[in-house]
Amino acid sequence: MTRFLVVLTDVRPADGGGRDERTTPERRRQVVGASSREAADRIAGAFMALGMVRAGRQRVKVIAIGRRRTG
């Protein structure tokens, strides 16, 4: 079973050089773990209703972070 992170970040202004999340990630505001894609989508939907996200100042990301070992 794959686990997921739902991340709320600040939108970084475009600097013309492109964006590389590995070297300069956006500032995280909130990180929530979810055990299923459905749960992650529900959390992301709640974050997307926030005013800062709707205004384009923050963004929501759903990230798969690997598989949970069973048994």
All heavy atoms as TSV, in Angstrom:
chain	resi	resn	atom	element	x	y	z
A	1	MET	N	N	0.841	-1.177	0.000
A	1	MET	CA	C	0.000	0.000	0.000
A	1	MET	C	C	0.893	1.250	0.000
A	1	MET	O	O	1.823	1.353	0.780
A	1	MET	CB	C	-0.896	-0.016	1.236
A	1	MET	CG	C	-1.717	1.221	1.390
A	1	MET	SD	S	-2.750	1.176	2.850
A	1	MET	CE	C	-4.069	0.162	2.240
A	2	THR	N	N	0.606	2.175	-0.860
A	2	THR	CA	C	1.384	3.404	-0.973
A	2	THR	C	C	0.875	4.429	0.027
A	2	THR	O	O	-0.327	4.601	0.192
A	2	THR	CB	C	1.276	3.974	-2.396
A	2	THR	OG1	O	1.716	2.986	-3.310
A	2	THR	CG2	C	2.118	5.208	-2.566
A	3	ARG	N	N	1.786	5.138	0.660
A	3	ARG	CA	C	1.433	6.237	1.548
A	3	ARG	C	C	1.557	7.549	0.790
A	3	ARG	O	O	2.285	7.641	-0.192
A	3	ARG	CB	C	2.339	6.244	2.768
A	3	ARG	CG	C	2.127	5.024	3.642
A	3	ARG	CD	C	3.018	5.033	4.835
A	3	ARG	NE	N	4.403	4.953	4.373
A	3	ARG	CZ	C	5.456	5.297	5.097
A	3	ARG	NH1	N	5.302	5.736	6.304
A	3	ARG	NH2	N	6.661	5.181	4.615
A	4	PHE	N	N	0.889	8.582	1.273
A	4	PHE	CA	C	0.876	9.867	0.595
A	4	PHE	C	C	1.115	10.994	1.575
A	4	PHE	O	O	0.776	10.889	2.751
A	4	PHE	CB	C	-0.480	10.106	-0.091
A	4	PHE	CG	C	-0.773	9.120	-1.172
A	4	PHE	CD1	C	-1.412	7.929	-0.885
A	4	PHE	CD2	C	-0.397	9.368	-2.475
A	4	PHE	CE1	C	-1.676	7.005	-1.879
A	4	PHE	CE2	C	-0.659	8.465	-3.476
A	4	PHE	CZ	C	-1.296	7.280	-3.180
A	5	LEU	N	N	1.711	12.075	1.080
A	5	LEU	CA	C	1.817	13.323	1.814
A	5	LEU	C	C	1.019	14.372	1.063
A	5	LEU	O	O	1.063	14.442	-0.166
A	5	LEU	CB	C	3.265	13.796	1.909
A	5	LEU	CG	C	4.202	13.046	2.832
A	5	LEU	CD1	C	5.587	13.667	2.771
A	5	LEU	CD2	C	3.688	13.058	4.256
A	6	VAL	N	N	0.292	15.186	1.808
A	6	VAL	CA	C	-0.387	16.342	1.240
A	6	VAL	C	C	0.353	17.555	1.787
A	6	VAL	O	O	0.464	17.725	3.007
A	6	VAL	CB	C	-1.873	16.385	1.625
A	6	VAL	CG1	C	-2.553	17.572	0.975
A	6	VAL	CG2	C	-2.557	15.083	1.242
A	7	VAL	N	N	0.888	18.372	0.890
A	7	VAL	CA	C	1.755	19.479	1.283
A	7	VAL	C	C	1.150	20.793	0.816
A	7	VAL	O	O	0.791	20.936	-0.360
A	7	VAL	CB	C	3.171	19.311	0.678
A	7	VAL	CG1	C	4.086	20.420	1.157
A	7	VAL	CG2	C	3.742	17.952	1.034
A	8	LEU	N	N	1.028	21.747	1.723
A	8	LEU	CA	C	0.587	23.097	1.407
A	8	LEU	C	C	1.824	23.981	1.417
A	8	LEU	O	O	2.534	24.049	2.425
A	8	LEU	CB	C	-0.420	23.573	2.454
A	8	LEU	CG	C	-0.957	24.984	2.308
A	8	LEU	CD1	C	-1.826	25.100	1.047
A	8	LEU	CD2	C	-1.764	25.373	3.541
A	9	THR	N	N	2.133	24.627	0.285
A	9	THR	CA	C	3.346	25.436	0.178
A	9	THR	C	C	3.014	26.852	-0.272
A	9	THR	O	O	1.958	27.104	-0.861
A	9	THR	CB	C	4.343	24.843	-0.844
A	9	THR	OG1	O	3.762	24.882	-2.142
A	9	THR	CG2	C	4.726	23.425	-0.492
A	10	ASP	N	N	3.943	27.763	-0.003
A	10	ASP	CA	C	3.851	29.115	-0.553
A	10	ASP	C	C	4.312	29.070	-2.003
A	10	ASP	O	O	5.254	28.352	-2.334
A	10	ASP	CB	C	4.765	30.073	0.215
A	10	ASP	CG	C	4.254	30.357	1.614
A	10	ASP	OD1	O	3.028	30.310	1.826
A	10	ASP	OD2	O	5.079	30.642	2.497
A	11	VAL	N	N	3.663	29.840	-2.859
A	11	VAL	CA	C	4.091	29.935	-4.255
A	11	VAL	C	C	5.267	30.890	-4.308
A	11	VAL	O	O	5.181	32.024	-3.823
A	11	VAL	CB	C	2.937	30.414	-5.155
A	11	VAL	CG1	C	3.431	30.665	-6.569
A	11	VAL	CG2	C	1.824	29.389	-5.164
A	12	ARG	N	N	6.339	30.428	-4.879
A	12	ARG	CA	C	7.548	31.231	-5.003
A	12	ARG	C	C	7.425	32.087	-6.265
A	12	ARG	O	O	6.975	31.613	-7.307
A	12	ARG	CB	C	8.728	30.264	-5.110
A	12	ARG	CG	C	10.054	30.870	-5.305
A	12	ARG	CD	C	11.158	29.834	-5.331
A	12	ARG	NE	N	10.807	28.712	-6.201
A	12	ARG	CZ	C	11.027	27.449	-5.904
A	12	ARG	NH1	N	11.562	27.122	-4.768
A	12	ARG	NH2	N	10.711	26.485	-6.732
A	13	PRO	N	N	7.856	33.353	-6.207
A	13	PRO	CA	C	7.798	34.179	-7.424
A	13	PRO	C	C	8.717	33.614	-8.509
A	13	PRO	O	O	9.782	33.068	-8.208
A	13	PRO	CB	C	8.274	35.553	-6.977
A	13	PRO	CG	C	8.758	35.416	-5.593
A	13	PRO	CD	C	8.364	34.070	-5.072
A	14	ALA	N	N	8.283	33.735	-9.749
A	14	ALA	CA	C	9.093	33.249	-10.870
A	14	ALA	C	C	10.355	34.096	-10.976
A	14	ALA	O	O	10.301	35.320	-11.000
A	14	ALA	CB	C	8.292	33.321	-12.161
A	15	ASP	N	N	11.508	33.421	-11.023
A	15	ASP	CA	C	12.778	34.144	-11.112
A	15	ASP	C	C	13.387	34.049	-12.506
A	15	ASP	O	O	14.493	34.498	-12.735
A	15	ASP	CB	C	13.767	33.634	-10.065
A	15	ASP	CG	C	14.044	32.146	-10.201
A	15	ASP	OD1	O	13.499	31.516	-11.120
A	15	ASP	OD2	O	14.806	31.629	-9.379
A	16	GLY	N	N	12.662	33.425	-13.439
A	16	GLY	CA	C	13.162	33.326	-14.797
A	16	GLY	C	C	14.070	32.141	-15.048
A	16	GLY	O	O	14.302	31.765	-16.187
A	17	GLY	N	N	14.591	31.516	-14.000
A	17	GLY	CA	C	15.519	30.409	-14.158
A	17	GLY	C	C	14.872	29.045	-14.046
A	17	GLY	O	O	15.551	28.040	-14.036
A	18	GLY	N	N	13.556	29.014	-13.951
A	18	GLY	CA	C	12.879	27.736	-13.773
A	18	GLY	C	C	12.825	27.353	-12.309
A	18	GLY	O	O	13.427	27.993	-11.453
A	19	ARG	N	N	12.106	26.297	-12.028
A	19	ARG	CA	C	11.957	25.847	-10.647
A	19	ARG	C	C	12.527	24.454	-10.514
A	19	ARG	O	O	12.227	23.578	-11.307
A	19	ARG	CB	C	10.487	25.829	-10.259
A	19	ARG	CG	C	9.905	27.206	-10.229
A	19	ARG	CD	C	8.489	27.166	-9.748
A	19	ARG	NE	N	8.008	28.532	-9.634
A	19	ARG	CZ	C	6.762	28.878	-9.681
A	19	ARG	NH1	N	5.833	27.954	-9.816
A	19	ARG	NH2	N	6.412	30.129	-9.568
A	20	ASP	N	N	13.334	24.263	-9.492
A	20	ASP	CA	C	13.901	22.951	-9.207
A	20	ASP	C	C	13.619	22.646	-7.748
A	20	ASP	O	O	14.294	23.160	-6.850
A	20	ASP	CB	C	15.402	22.930	-9.489
A	20	ASP	CG	C	16.006	21.548	-9.316
A	20	ASP	OD1	O	15.280	20.617	-8.905
A	20	ASP	OD2	O	17.200	21.403	-9.597
A	21	GLU	N	N	12.607	21.837	-7.510
A	21	GLU	CA	C	12.186	21.524	-6.146
A	21	GLU	C	C	13.244	20.765	-5.360
A	21	GLU	O	O	13.225	20.751	-4.143
A	21	GLU	CB	C	10.886	20.720	-6.170
A	21	GLU	CG	C	9.675	21.534	-6.564
A	21	GLU	CD	C	9.288	22.564	-5.515
A	21	GLU	OE1	O	9.296	22.250	-4.318
A	21	GLU	OE2	O	8.993	23.690	-5.908
A	22	ARG	N	N	14.183	20.120	-6.048
A	22	ARG	CA	C	15.219	19.371	-5.324
A	22	ARG	C	C	16.278	20.287	-4.723
A	22	ARG	O	O	16.821	19.997	-3.667
A	22	ARG	CB	C	15.873	18.356	-6.252
A	22	ARG	CG	C	14.925	17.267	-6.663
A	22	ARG	CD	C	15.590	16.323	-7.632
A	22	ARG	NE	N	14.622	15.428	-8.214
A	22	ARG	CZ	C	14.511	14.148	-7.895
A	22	ARG	NH1	N	15.313	13.615	-7.011
A	22	ARG	NH2	N	13.600	13.403	-8.456
A	23	THR	N	N	16.592	21.386	-5.383
A	23	THR	CA	C	17.631	22.286	-4.867
A	23	THR	C	C	17.051	23.442	-4.057
A	23	THR	O	O	17.649	23.859	-3.067
A	23	THR	CB	C	18.497	22.850	-6.015
A	23	THR	OG1	O	17.662	23.567	-6.921
A	23	THR	CG2	C	19.226	21.747	-6.737
A	24	THR	N	N	15.923	23.977	-4.479
A	24	THR	CA	C	15.298	25.095	-3.765
A	24	THR	C	C	13.791	24.866	-3.666
A	24	THR	O	O	13.017	25.419	-4.453
A	24	THR	CB	C	15.575	26.444	-4.471
A	24	THR	OG1	O	15.167	26.323	-5.837
A	24	THR	CG2	C	17.025	26.844	-4.383
A	25	PRO	N	N	13.363	24.041	-2.717
A	25	PRO	CA	C	11.924	23.757	-2.594
A	25	PRO	C	C	11.148	24.966	-2.088
A	25	PRO	O	O	11.710	25.865	-1.441
A	25	PRO	CB	C	11.877	22.616	-1.583
A	25	PRO	CG	C	13.136	22.728	-0.814
A	25	PRO	CD	C	14.149	23.320	-1.743
A	26	GLU	N	N	9.860	24.973	-2.396
A	26	GLU	CA	C	8.993	26.032	-1.885
A	26	GLU	C	C	8.816	25.852	-0.380
A	26	GLU	O	O	8.898	24.748	0.140
A	26	GLU	CB	C	7.630	25.967	-2.575
A	26	GLU	CG	C	7.701	26.311	-4.037
A	26	GLU	CD	C	6.372	26.199	-4.745
A	26	GLU	OE1	O	5.512	25.408	-4.306
A	26	GLU	OE2	O	6.212	26.892	-5.732
A	27	ARG	N	N	8.570	26.960	0.299
A	27	ARG	CA	C	8.389	26.933	1.751
A	27	ARG	C	C	7.100	26.187	2.100
A	27	ARG	O	O	6.031	26.490	1.586
A	27	ARG	CB	C	8.311	28.360	2.265
A	27	ARG	CG	C	8.167	28.449	3.745
A	27	ARG	CD	C	8.202	29.886	4.181
A	27	ARG	NE	N	7.823	29.964	5.568
A	27	ARG	CZ	C	7.357	31.035	6.144
A	27	ARG	NH1	N	7.232	32.142	5.459
A	27	ARG	NH2	N	7.034	31.021	7.403
A	28	ARG	N	N	7.222	25.194	2.978
A	28	ARG	CA	C	6.067	24.404	3.392
A	28	ARG	C	C	5.313	25.095	4.515
A	28	ARG	O	O	5.911	25.575	5.467
A	28	ARG	CB	C	6.509	23.028	3.870
A	28	ARG	CG	C	7.023	22.162	2.760
A	28	ARG	CD	C	7.592	20.911	3.318
A	28	ARG	NE	N	8.793	21.303	4.071
A	28	ARG	CZ	C	9.809	20.524	4.304
A	28	ARG	NH1	N	9.792	19.294	3.926
A	28	ARG	NH2	N	10.849	20.966	4.961
A	29	ARG	N	N	4.004	25.126	4.392
A	29	ARG	CA	C	3.144	25.670	5.436
A	29	ARG	C	C	2.520	24.576	6.283
A	29	ARG	O	O	2.366	24.720	7.486
A	29	ARG	CB	C	2.017	26.504	4.814
A	29	ARG	CG	C	2.467	27.792	4.233
A	29	ARG	CD	C	2.887	28.699	5.348
A	29	ARG	NE	N	3.221	30.017	4.829
A	29	ARG	CZ	C	3.338	31.065	5.594
A	29	ARG	NH1	N	3.154	30.973	6.886
A	29	ARG	NH2	N	3.666	32.209	5.068
A	30	GLN	N	N	2.153	23.465	5.637
A	30	GLN	CA	C	1.497	22.362	6.339
A	30	GLN	C	C	1.807	21.068	5.601
A	30	GLN	O	O	1.813	21.042	4.378
A	30	GLN	CB	C	-0.015	22.592	6.349
A	30	GLN	CG	C	-0.803	21.595	7.145
A	30	GLN	CD	C	-0.722	21.843	8.624
A	30	GLN	OE1	O	-0.656	22.971	9.065
A	30	GLN	NE2	N	-0.702	20.794	9.393
A	31	VAL	N	N	2.073	20.005	6.355
A	31	VAL	CA	C	2.301	18.681	5.775
A	31	VAL	C	C	1.436	17.685	6.546
A	31	VAL	O	O	1.492	17.636	7.770
A	31	VAL	CB	C	3.791	18.268	5.862
A	31	VAL	CG1	C	3.987	16.882	5.289
A	31	VAL	CG2	C	4.682	19.275	5.171
A	32	VAL	N	N	0.634	16.906	5.799
A	32	VAL	CA	C	-0.263	15.937	6.417
A	32	VAL	C	C	-0.060	14.595	5.728
A	32	VAL	O	O	-0.010	14.532	4.501
A	32	VAL	CB	C	-1.737	16.374	6.278
A	32	VAL	CG1	C	-2.670	15.346	6.887
A	32	VAL	CG2	C	-1.962	17.732	6.905
A	33	GLY	N	N	0.059	13.520	6.500
A	33	GLY	CA	C	0.193	12.182	5.948
A	33	GLY	C	C	-1.166	11.534	5.758
A	33	GLY	O	O	-2.101	11.808	6.508
A	34	ALA	N	N	-1.273	10.690	4.731
A	34	ALA	CA	C	-2.507	9.952	4.471
A	34	ALA	C	C	-2.143	8.525	4.073
A	34	ALA	O	O	-1.136	8.292	3.410
A	34	ALA	CB	C	-3.309	10.620	3.367
A	35	SER	N	N	-2.981	7.576	4.454
A	35	SER	CA	C	-2.690	6.177	4.171
A	35	SER	C	C	-3.296	5.692	2.866
A	35	SER	O	O	-2.996	4.594	2.416
A	35	SER	CB	C	-3.173	5.299	5.322
A	35	SER	OG	O	-4.564	5.473	5.481
A	36	SER	N	N	-4.165	6.504	2.246
A	36	SER	CA	C	-4.763	6.111	0.965
A	36	SER	C	C	-4.870	7.328	0.057
A	36	SER	O	O	-4.865	8.470	0.526
A	36	SER	CB	C	-6.153	5.496	1.174
A	36	SER	OG	O	-7.071	6.498	1.573
A	37	ARG	N	N	-5.006	7.071	-1.231
A	37	ARG	CA	C	-5.147	8.161	-2.200
A	37	ARG	C	C	-6.456	8.918	-1.970
A	37	ARG	O	O	-6.505	10.138	-2.097
A	37	ARG	CB	C	-5.096	7.584	-3.622
A	37	ARG	CG	C	-5.261	8.612	-4.712
A	37	ARG	CD	C	-4.087	9.570	-4.685
A	37	ARG	NE	N	-4.357	10.715	-5.513
A	37	ARG	CZ	C	-3.441	11.345	-6.225
A	37	ARG	NH1	N	-2.198	10.927	-6.213
A	37	ARG	NH2	N	-3.746	12.376	-6.936
A	38	GLU	N	N	-7.499	8.192	-1.621
A	38	GLU	CA	C	-8.786	8.829	-1.369
A	38	GLU	C	C	-8.704	9.806	-0.200
A	38	GLU	O	O	-9.226	10.924	-0.272
A	38	GLU	CB	C	-9.868	7.779	-1.103
A	38	GLU	CG	C	-10.207	6.922	-2.302
A	38	GLU	CD	C	-9.199	5.797	-2.521
A	38	GLU	OE1	O	-8.492	5.402	-1.560
A	38	GLU	OE2	O	-9.104	5.314	-3.657
A	39	ALA	N	N	-8.038	9.395	0.865
A	39	ALA	CA	C	-7.867	10.279	2.022
A	39	ALA	C	C	-7.024	11.492	1.645
A	39	ALA	O	O	-7.337	12.617	2.044
A	39	ALA	CB	C	-7.219	9.515	3.175
A	40	ALA	N	N	-5.962	11.270	0.880
A	40	ALA	CA	C	-5.105	12.382	0.445
A	40	ALA	C	C	-5.892	13.362	-0.411
A	40	ALA	O	O	-5.746	14.580	-0.264
A	40	ALA	CB	C	-3.905	11.846	-0.326
A	41	ASP	N	N	-6.744	12.861	-1.292
A	41	ASP	CA	C	-7.554	13.739	-2.141
A	41	ASP	C	C	-8.554	14.553	-1.326
A	41	ASP	O	O	-8.804	15.716	-1.628
A	41	ASP	CB	C	-8.288	12.921	-3.199
A	41	ASP	CG	C	-7.362	12.426	-4.294
A	41	ASP	OD1	O	-6.236	12.965	-4.431
A	41	ASP	OD2	O	-7.771	11.493	-5.020
A	42	ARG	N	N	-9.105	13.955	-0.282
A	42	ARG	CA	C	-10.050	14.696	0.572
A	42	ARG	C	C	-9.337	15.810	1.337
A	42	ARG	O	O	-9.850	16.920	1.464
A	42	ARG	CB	C	-10.746	13.751	1.542
A	42	ARG	CG	C	-11.746	12.850	0.833
A	42	ARG	CD	C	-12.421	11.956	1.820
A	42	ARG	NE	N	-13.229	12.771	2.735
A	42	ARG	CZ	C	-14.476	12.515	3.032
A	42	ARG	NH1	N	-15.063	11.466	2.524
A	42	ARG	NH2	N	-15.138	13.287	3.852
A	43	ILE	N	N	-8.150	15.513	1.845
A	43	ILE	CA	C	-7.365	16.534	2.551
A	43	ILE	C	C	-6.965	17.646	1.586
A	43	ILE	O	O	-7.068	18.838	1.899
A	43	ILE	CB	C	-6.129	15.898	3.216
A	43	ILE	CG1	C	-6.558	14.922	4.300
A	43	ILE	CG2	C	-5.200	16.972	3.779
A	43	ILE	CD1	C	-5.456	13.997	4.786
A	44	ALA	N	N	-6.518	17.258	0.392
A	44	ALA	CA	C	-6.127	18.247	-0.611
A	44	ALA	C	C	-7.315	19.127	-0.989
A	44	ALA	O	O	-7.172	20.350	-1.158
A	44	ALA	CB	C	-5.558	17.552	-1.847
A	45	GLY	N	N	-8.494	18.536	-1.095
A	45	GLY	CA	C	-9.687	19.310	-1.410
A	45	GLY	C	C	-9.993	20.350	-0.343
A	45	GLY	O	O	-10.399	21.470	-0.648
A	46	ALA	N	N	-9.786	19.983	0.911
A	46	ALA	CA	C	-10.001	20.938	2.002
A	46	ALA	C	C	-8.986	22.077	1.926
A	46	ALA	O	O	-9.337	23.246	2.115
A	46	ALA	CB	C	-9.907	20.227	3.350
A	47	PHE	N	N	-7.727	21.742	1.637
A	47	PHE	CA	C	-6.707	22.783	1.486
A	47	PHE	C	C	-7.027	23.696	0.302
A	47	PHE	O	O	-6.791	24.902	0.353
A	47	PHE	CB	C	-5.321	22.174	1.281
A	47	PHE	CG	C	-4.650	21.697	2.543
A	47	PHE	CD1	C	-3.640	20.753	2.474
A	47	PHE	CD2	C	-4.993	22.176	3.789
A	47	PHE	CE1	C	-2.991	20.315	3.620
A	47	PHE	CE2	C	-4.361	21.742	4.942
A	47	PHE	CZ	C	-3.362	20.804	4.857
A	48	MET	N	N	-7.559	23.138	-0.780
A	48	MET	CA	C	-7.850	23.941	-1.970
A	48	MET	C	C	-8.975	24.939	-1.739
A	48	MET	O	O	-9.122	25.892	-2.500
A	48	MET	CB	C	-8.165	23.037	-3.156
A	48	MET	CG	C	-6.927	22.377	-3.716
A	48	MET	SD	S	-7.228	21.478	-5.220
A	48	MET	CE	C	-7.544	19.855	-4.576
A	49	ALA	N	N	-9.754	24.749	-0.694
A	49	ALA	CA	C	-10.818	25.692	-0.371
A	49	ALA	C	C	-10.303	26.920	0.380
A	49	ALA	O	O	-11.043	27.893	0.548
A	49	ALA	CB	C	-11.896	24.992	0.449
A	50	LEU	N	N	-9.046	26.882	0.823
A	50	LEU	CA	C	-8.476	28.019	1.556
A	50	LEU	C	C	-8.324	29.236	0.645
A	50	LEU	O	O	-8.002	29.110	-0.539
A	50	LEU	CB	C	-7.113	27.649	2.134
A	50	LEU	CG	C	-7.104	26.545	3.188
A	50	LEU	CD1	C	-5.674	26.155	3.536
A	50	LEU	CD2	C	-7.848	27.000	4.426
A	51	GLY	N	N	-8.509	30.400	1.216
A	51	GLY	CA	C	-8.425	31.641	0.446
A	51	GLY	C	C	-7.076	31.876	-0.207
A	51	GLY	O	O	-7.000	32.343	-1.355
A	52	MET	N	N	-5.992	31.572	0.491
A	52	MET	CA	C	-4.652	31.791	-0.065
A	52	MET	C	C	-4.386	30.884	-1.268
A	52	MET	O	O	-3.697	31.276	-2.202
A	52	MET	CB	C	-3.579	31.576	0.997
A	52	MET	CG	C	-3.621	32.595	2.114
A	52	MET	SD	S	-3.122	34.234	1.588
A	52	MET	CE	C	-1.360	34.021	1.580
A	53	VAL	N	N	-4.937	29.673	-1.252
A	53	VAL	CA	C	-4.784	28.765	-2.391
A	53	VAL	C	C	-5.627	29.277	-3.553
A	53	VAL	O	O	-5.162	29.348	-4.694
A	53	VAL	CB	C	-5.181	27.320	-2.013
A	53	VAL	CG1	C	-5.124	26.407	-3.223
A	53	VAL	CG2	C	-4.283	26.796	-0.903
A	54	ARG	N	N	-6.855	29.656	-3.273
A	54	ARG	CA	C	-7.739	30.164	-4.321
A	54	ARG	C	C	-7.209	31.443	-4.937
A	54	ARG	O	O	-7.440	31.698	-6.119
A	54	ARG	CB	C	-9.133	30.360	-3.756
A	54	ARG	CG	C	-9.750	29.015	-3.352
A	54	ARG	CD	C	-11.099	29.166	-2.783
A	54	ARG	NE	N	-11.958	29.712	-3.830
A	54	ARG	CZ	C	-13.246	29.891	-3.690
A	54	ARG	NH1	N	-13.836	29.559	-2.564
A	54	ARG	NH2	N	-13.966	30.384	-4.660
A	55	ALA	N	N	-6.472	32.231	-4.162
A	55	ALA	CA	C	-5.894	33.478	-4.680
A	55	ALA	C	C	-4.587	33.248	-5.423
A	55	ALA	O	O	-4.039	34.178	-6.011
A	55	ALA	CB	C	-5.659	34.457	-3.524
A	56	GLY	N	N	-4.062	32.018	-5.387
A	56	GLY	CA	C	-2.832	31.713	-6.109
A	56	GLY	C	C	-1.556	32.007	-5.346
A	56	GLY	O	O	-0.469	31.969	-5.916
A	57	ARG	N	N	-1.649	32.250	-4.044
A	57	ARG	CA	C	-0.465	32.531	-3.233
A	57	ARG	C	C	0.124	31.274	-2.598
A	57	ARG	O	O	1.265	31.275	-2.155
A	57	ARG	CB	C	-0.805	33.546	-2.161
A	57	ARG	CG	C	-1.151	34.889	-2.755
A	57	ARG	CD	C	-1.331	35.918	-1.666
A	57	ARG	NE	N	-1.799	37.150	-2.248
A	57	ARG	CZ	C	-2.969	37.704	-2.000
A	57	ARG	NH1	N	-3.801	37.125	-1.149
A	57	ARG	NH2	N	-3.323	38.820	-2.572
A	58	GLN	N	N	-0.697	30.235	-2.507
A	58	GLN	CA	C	-0.237	28.947	-1.987
A	58	GLN	C	C	-0.703	27.861	-2.939
A	58	GLN	O	O	-1.614	28.068	-3.739
A	58	GLN	CB	C	-0.786	28.685	-0.580
A	58	GLN	CG	C	-0.238	29.614	0.459
A	58	GLN	CD	C	-0.817	29.350	1.829
A	58	GLN	OE1	O	-1.856	28.737	1.987
A	58	GLN	NE2	N	-0.133	29.841	2.851
A	59	ARG	N	N	-0.046	26.687	-2.871
A	59	ARG	CA	C	-0.455	25.559	-3.707
A	59	ARG	C	C	-0.482	24.288	-2.884
A	59	ARG	O	O	0.162	24.198	-1.845
A	59	ARG	CB	C	0.436	25.429	-4.934
A	59	ARG	CG	C	1.726	24.719	-4.701
A	59	ARG	CD	C	2.528	24.531	-5.988
A	59	ARG	NE	N	3.307	25.724	-6.235
A	59	ARG	CZ	C	3.339	26.370	-7.396
A	59	ARG	NH1	N	2.667	25.929	-8.422
A	59	ARG	NH2	N	4.058	27.445	-7.534
A	60	VAL	N	N	-1.238	23.321	-3.388
A	60	VAL	CA	C	-1.390	22.024	-2.722
A	60	VAL	C	C	-0.747	20.959	-3.601
A	60	VAL	O	O	-0.962	20.936	-4.811
A	60	VAL	CB	C	-2.884	21.693	-2.497
A	60	VAL	CG1	C	-3.038	20.340	-1.836
A	60	VAL	CG2	C	-3.552	22.776	-1.682
A	61	LYS	N	N	0.043	20.085	-2.983
A	61	LYS	CA	C	0.696	18.992	-3.699
A	61	LYS	C	C	0.370	17.683	-2.999
A	61	LYS	O	O	0.398	17.617	-1.773
A	61	LYS	CB	C	2.217	19.183	-3.699
A	61	LYS	CG	C	2.665	20.489	-4.312
A	61	LYS	CD	C	4.143	20.701	-4.112
A	61	LYS	CE	C	4.541	22.083	-4.596
A	61	LYS	NZ	N	5.947	22.341	-4.384
A	62	VAL	N	N	0.075	16.648	-3.774
A	62	VAL	CA	C	-0.123	15.299	-3.242
A	62	VAL	C	C	1.041	14.466	-3.755
A	62	VAL	O	O	1.249	14.353	-4.960
A	62	VAL	CB	C	-1.466	14.696	-3.687
A	62	VAL	CG1	C	-1.599	13.270	-3.185
A	62	VAL	CG2	C	-2.620	15.549	-3.181
A	63	ILE	N	N	1.804	13.894	-2.829
A	63	ILE	CA	C	3.033	13.179	-3.182
A	63	ILE	C	C	2.958	11.749	-2.660
A	63	ILE	O	O	2.714	11.521	-1.471
A	63	ILE	CB	C	4.252	13.886	-2.555
A	63	ILE	CG1	C	4.296	15.350	-3.000
A	63	ILE	CG2	C	5.544	13.160	-2.915
A	63	ILE	CD1	C	5.252	16.206	-2.194
A	64	ALA	N	N	3.177	10.775	-3.547
A	64	ALA	CA	C	3.272	9.373	-3.139
A	64	ALA	C	C	4.672	9.144	-2.574
A	64	ALA	O	O	5.669	9.517	-3.203
A	64	ALA	CB	C	3.026	8.462	-4.334
A	65	ILE	N	N	4.762	8.543	-1.395
A	65	ILE	CA	C	6.078	8.423	-0.734
A	65	ILE	C	C	6.515	6.995	-0.482
A	65	ILE	O	O	7.318	6.748	0.403
A	65	ILE	CB	C	6.098	9.217	0.586
A	65	ILE	CG1	C	5.024	8.750	1.527
A	65	ILE	CG2	C	6.014	10.686	0.333
A	65	ILE	CD1	C	5.167	9.274	2.930
A	66	GLY	N	N	6.030	6.066	-1.235
A	66	GLY	CA	C	6.528	4.705	-1.078
A	66	GLY	C	C	5.459	3.755	-0.620
A	66	GLY	O	O	4.312	4.107	-0.428
A	67	ARG	N	N	5.875	2.551	-0.469
A	67	ARG	CA	C	4.928	1.490	-0.122
A	67	ARG	C	C	5.066	1.086	1.337
A	67	ARG	O	O	6.168	1.018	1.860
A	67	ARG	CB	C	5.163	0.278	-1.010
A	67	ARG	CG	C	4.954	0.606	-2.463
A	67	ARG	CD	C	4.770	-0.661	-3.262
A	67	ARG	NE	N	4.403	-0.338	-4.617
A	67	ARG	CZ	C	3.155	-0.224	-5.027
A	67	ARG	NH1	N	2.165	-0.409	-4.204
A	67	ARG	NH2	N	2.886	0.069	-6.273
A	68	ARG	N	N	3.955	0.829	1.941
A	68	ARG	CA	C	3.922	0.339	3.314
A	68	ARG	C	C	4.104	-1.175	3.271
A	68	ARG	O	O	3.507	-1.854	2.464
A	68	ARG	CB	C	2.593	0.697	3.959
A	68	ARG	CG	C	2.450	0.105	5.340
A	68	ARG	CD	C	1.122	0.436	5.924
A	68	ARG	NE	N	1.093	1.855	6.219
A	68	ARG	CZ	C	-0.002	2.498	6.563
A	68	ARG	NH1	N	-1.141	1.893	6.612
A	68	ARG	NH2	N	0.032	3.778	6.826
A	69	ARG	N	N	4.930	-1.679	4.137
A	69	ARG	CA	C	5.140	-3.130	4.204
A	69	ARG	C	C	3.982	-3.785	4.909
A	69	ARG	O	O	3.547	-3.347	5.970
A	69	ARG	CB	C	6.420	-3.442	4.936
A	69	ARG	CG	C	7.616	-2.977	4.172
A	69	ARG	CD	C	8.865	-3.368	4.882
A	69	ARG	NE	N	9.984	-2.874	4.119
A	69	ARG	CZ	C	11.196	-3.318	4.222
A	69	ARG	NH1	N	11.459	-4.268	5.085
A	69	ARG	NH2	N	12.157	-2.831	3.493
A	70	THR	N	N	3.478	-4.843	4.319
A	70	THR	CA	C	2.397	-5.588	4.958
A	70	THR	C	C	2.900	-6.989	5.309
A	70	THR	O	O	3.545	-7.634	4.524
A	70	THR	CB	C	1.180	-5.702	4.009
A	70	THR	OG1	O	1.590	-6.322	2.803
A	70	THR	CG2	C	0.585	-4.348	3.733
A	71	GLY	N	N	2.582	-7.397	6.518
A	71	GLY	CA	C	2.919	-8.746	6.971
A	71	GLY	C	C	4.299	-8.973	7.241
A	71	GLY	O	O	5.304	-9.203	7.110
